[in-house]
Amino acid sequence: MIIINVKDGESLDRALKRFKKKFEKTGVLRELRSRQAFEKKSITRRIQVKKAVYKQQLNQDPI
């Protein structure tokens, strides 16, 4: 559970912004989206390899 202490004189918008930042760091939404549809491990691995190759090509060919 995420707890945000609202300081004296702090607006709710500011506190909400801090809450959203903490919530994003926990990765709850990312986890939820990944669990919505099952993906085989072989497909997950294939996607990771494609991303790694793409990043490697970006680092190799600076234009």
C-alpha positions in Angstrom: 0.0 0.0 0.0 1.3 3.4 -1.0 1.2 6.1 1.7 1.6 9.8 0.9 1.8 12.3 3.7 0.2 15.6 2.7 2.3 18.4 4.1 0.9 21.5 5.6 -0.1 24.0 3.0 0.6 21.5 0.1 -2.1 21.4 -2.6 -3.9 18.2 -3.3 -2.7 18.4 -6.9 0.9 18.3 -5.8 0.2 15.4 -3.4 -1.6 13.5 -6.2 1.4 14.1 -8.5 3.7 12.5 -5.9 1.3 9.6 -5.5 1.2 9.0 -9.2 5.0 9.0 -9.3 5.3 6.5 -6.5 2.6 4.3 -8.1 4.4 4.3 -11.4 7.6 3.2 -9.8 6.0 0.2 -8.3 5.2 -1.2 -11.7 1.7 -2.4 -10.8 0.1 -1.3 -14.1 2.9 -2.9 -16.1 2.4 -6.2 -14.2 -1.4 -6.1 -14.6 -1.1 -5.6 -18.4 1.4 -8.4 -18.8 -0.9 -10.7 -16.9 -4.0 -9.9 -19.0 -2.9 -12.2 -21.8 -0.7 -15.2 -21.4 2.4 -15.2 -23.5 4.6 -18.3 -24.0 8.2 -18.1 -22.7 9.5 -18.7 -26.2 7.7 -15.7 -27.5 8.8 -13.6 -24.6 12.4 -14.6 -25.2 12.1 -13.9 -28.9 10.9 -10.4 -28.2 13.7 -9.7 -25.8 16.3 -10.9 -28.4 14.7 -8.6 -31.0 14.9 -5.6 -28.7 18.5 -6.4 -27.8 19.5 -6.6 -31.5 17.7 -3.3 -32.2 19.5 -1.5 -29.3 22.8 -3.0 -30.4 22.3 -1.8 -34.0 21.5 1.7 -32.7 24.7 1.8 -30.7 26.9 0.5 -33.6 25.7 2.8 -36.3 25.9 6.4 -35.1 25.1 8.7 -38.0 
